[in-house]
Amino acid sequence: MSRGPLVLGDLGHSLFRLSRARATSRAVGFDVKEVLYPGFEGRPEAESFDAFMESVEMQVDVYRLSHSRPLIYATGFGALVLLALRARAKVPDLPSVVQGAVPWETVRRRGGDRDAGAALRERMRDAAHQESFTRAHLHSPLDADERRSFFSGYASCDAIPALWDWLDAGWLASLEGALAARPPAVDDVRVWICGEDDLVAEDEHDAAVRALGAEWPVERAETWGHFPYLDDPGPWVGALQAMGV
């Protein structure tokens, strides 16, 4: 059977983001897989969040059956997808890592606004914003082709407005209730906090664990930024190896 984690990526996730980590991981005997979300990178959009999740569930189930030591690695929006998977109880709970935090407060305050999602996508298409984003949040230089590939994830993510519309405070309340009805659904999750991550505030983590009544062990990587698998994939791959993937 295969080895390696399955990544639930963030909004605007592009296949390029894990290319360096994938090359590094193959050199030590495992691979990094990722869920291909509907509406990302030119794929057809889902008609509803239920349809979106059905596509994710199918991919997770295939991964689980083909990997000897399955592990889910979730970042940003992917952490919400992870909790939605567990709440739906259609996919067996799997050992999981949340990088940074579940963006609980962000969704509670700003979710439900399709126009805000569209504005985010447009902002990430702007060359000047891309330059400032790169300088602030990517710690490893990207050449022109790599930068184009990175930001194409946002430019071609037609799902962003719909996801901002679907995920709001009401959705969070429904998720919280579904998870509370199945207490084991929030077990076997650990959190990796990246010390140089300027995109995720640690109070997001605090809000999520309070809402869920979760007790998740936290590990800190003080020198990692928001994209450790891209900035310097060696230590990131090593940390996954240490978990026995």
C-alpha positions in Angstrom: 0.0 0.0 0.0 1.0 3.6 -0.5 2.4 5.9 2.2 2.0 9.6 2.8 -0.5 12.3 4.0 -3.6 13.7 2.3 -3.7 17.5 2.2 -6.9 19.5 2.5 -5.7 22.8 1.1 -6.8 26.4 1.7 -8.8 28.7 -0.5 -7.1 29.2 -3.8 -5.0 26.1 -3.4 -3.0 25.2 -6.5 -1.2 21.9 -7.2 2.0 23.9 -7.4 2.0 24.6 -3.6 3.0 21.1 -2.8 5.4 20.5 -5.7 8.6 21.0 -3.7 7.4 18.9 -0.8 6.3 16.2 -3.1 9.7 16.0 -4.7 11.4 15.9 -1.2 9.0 13.3 0.1 9.5 10.9 -2.8 13.2 10.9 -2.1 12.5 9.4 1.4 9.8 6.9 0.3 6.4 8.5 0.5 4.2 10.8 -1.5 2.0 13.8 -0.7 -1.5 13.6 -2.0 -4.1 16.3 -2.0 -7.8 16.6 -2.4 -8.9 18.2 -5.7 -11.7 20.5 -4.7 -14.6 21.2 -7.1 -14.4 24.7 -8.6 -10.6 25.0 -8.0 -8.1 25.2 -10.9 -10.8 25.3 -13.5 -12.6 22.2 -12.3 -16.4 22.4 -12.5 -18.1 24.0 -9.5 -20.3 22.1 -7.1 -24.0 23.0 -7.0 -24.1 23.1 -3.2 -21.8 22.6 -0.2 -23.3 19.1 0.2 -22.2 18.3 -3.4 -18.8 19.8 -2.7 -18.4 17.6 0.4 -19.5 14.5 -1.5 -16.6 15.0 -3.9 -14.2 15.4 -1.0 -15.6 12.3 0.8 -15.1 10.2 -2.3 -11.4 11.2 -2.6 -10.7 10.8 1.1 -12.3 7.3 1.0 -10.1 6.2 -1.9 -7.1 7.6 -0.1 -7.9 5.8 3.1 -8.3 2.4 1.4 -5.0 2.8 -0.5 -2.8 4.0 2.3 -1.4 1.9 5.2 -1.0 4.8 7.6 -3.5 7.4 6.6 -3.1 11.0 7.9 -5.1 14.1 7.0 -3.2 17.4 6.9 -5.5 20.4 6.8 -4.6 24.1 6.4 -7.0 27.1 6.6 -10.2 26.4 4.8 -9.1 22.8 4.7 -9.5 22.6 8.5 -13.2 23.5 8.1 -13.5 20.7 5.5 -11.9 18.3 7.9 -14.5 19.1 10.6 -17.3 18.9 8.1 -16.1 15.4 7.1 -16.1 14.3 10.7 -19.5 15.9 11.4 -21.0 14.1 8.4 -19.8 10.7 9.7 -19.6 9.3 6.2 -15.8 8.9 6.3 -14.1 7.2 9.2 -12.3 9.6 11.5 -8.6 9.6 10.6 -5.6 10.9 12.6 -5.3 14.6 11.5 -3.1 17.6 11.7 -4.4 21.2 11.5 -1.8 23.6 10.5 -2.3 27.0 12.2 -5.9 27.1 13.2 -9.5 26.4 12.2 -10.6 29.8 10.8 -13.6 29.8 13.1 -13.9 33.6 14.0 -13.2 34.6 10.4 -16.1 32.6 9.2 -18.4 33.7 12.1 -17.7 37.4 11.4 -17.3 37.5 7.6 -19.0 34.4 6.2 -22.2 34.6 4.1 -20.9 37.4 1.9 -20.5 36.2 -1.7 -19.3 39.6 -2.8 -16.5 39.6 -0.2 -15.4 36.2 -1.6 -15.4 37.6 -5.1 -13.4 40.6 -3.9 -10.8 38.4 -2.3 -10.3 36.5 -5.6 -10.0 39.8 -7.5 -7.5 41.2 -5.0 -5.3 38.1 -5.3 -5.3 38.6 -9.1 -3.8 42.0 -8.8 -0.1 42.2 -9.6 0.7 44.8 -6.9 -1.1 42.8 -4.2 0.7 39.6 -5.4 4.0 41.4 -4.9 3.2 42.5 -1.3 1.7 39.1 -0.5 4.8 37.4 -1.7 7.1 39.6 0.3 5.1 39.3 3.4 4.2 35.6 3.5 6.5 33.6 1.3 9.9 33.1 2.9 11.5 31.3 -0.2 11.9 33.1 -3.5 9.7 32.1 -6.4 10.8 32.5 -10.0 8.3 34.0 -12.5 6.8 30.7 -13.5 6.4 29.6 -9.9 4.8 32.8 -8.9 2.4 32.6 -11.8 1.5 29.0 -10.8 1.0 29.9 -7.1 -1.4 32.8 -7.8 -3.2 31.0 -10.6 -4.8 29.0 -7.8 -6.7 32.1 -6.8 -7.3 33.4 -10.3 -8.9 30.1 -11.4 -10.8 29.3 -8.2 -14.4 29.9 -9.3 -15.6 28.3 -6.0 -14.4 31.1 -3.7 -17.6 33.3 -3.9 -19.9 30.3 -3.3 -17.8 29.0 -0.4 -17.9 32.4 1.3 -21.7 32.4 0.7 -22.2 28.8 2.1 -20.0 29.0 5.1 -21.4 31.5 7.6 -22.3 31.8 11.3 -25.3 29.6 10.8 -23.2 26.9 9.2 -20.8 27.0 12.1 -23.6 26.6 14.6 -24.9 23.6 12.6 -21.4 22.1 12.5 -20.9 22.6 16.2 -24.1 20.8 16.9 -23.3 17.9 14.7 -19.9 17.5 16.2 -21.2 17.7 19.7 -23.6 14.9 19.0 -20.6 12.7 18.2 -17.9 13.5 20.8 -15.3 11.3 19.3 -15.5 13.3 16.1 -13.1 15.9 17.4 -10.6 13.4 18.8 -7.2 12.5 17.4 -6.4 16.0 16.0 -3.2 17.8 16.7 -2.3 21.4 15.9 0.9 22.7 14.4 1.4 26.4 15.1 3.9 28.1 12.7 5.7 30.8 14.6 6.4 33.0 11.6 2.8 32.7 10.2 1.5 36.2 9.7 -1.7 35.1 8.0 -3.3 33.1 10.9 -3.8 34.6 14.4 -3.5 32.2 17.3 -6.8 33.5 18.8 -8.5 31.7 15.8 -7.3 28.4 17.4 -8.5 29.5 20.8 -12.0 30.3 19.4 -12.3 27.0 17.7 -11.3 24.8 20.6 -13.7 26.7 22.9 -16.6 26.3 20.5 -15.9 22.6 20.0 -14.9 21.8 23.6 -11.8 20.2 22.0 -8.5 19.4 23.7 -6.0 19.3 20.9 -2.3 18.9 21.6 -0.3 21.9 20.1 3.2 21.8 18.7 5.1 24.9 17.7 7.5 25.3 14.8 8.9 28.7 15.6 10.7 29.3 12.2 7.9 28.2 9.9 5.7 30.6 8.0 2.3 30.0 6.5 3.7 27.8 3.7 6.4 25.6 5.2 5.9 22.9 2.6 6.9 25.5 0.0 9.4 27.6 1.8 11.6 24.8 3.1 10.0 21.4 2.5 12.8 19.3 4.1 11.8 20.0 7.8 8.1 19.8 7.0 8.6 16.4 5.4 10.7 15.3 8.3 8.0 16.3 10.8 5.5 14.1 8.8 8.0 11.2 8.8 8.3 11.5 12.6 4.5 10.9 12.7 5.0 7.6 10.9 3.2 8.3 7.7 
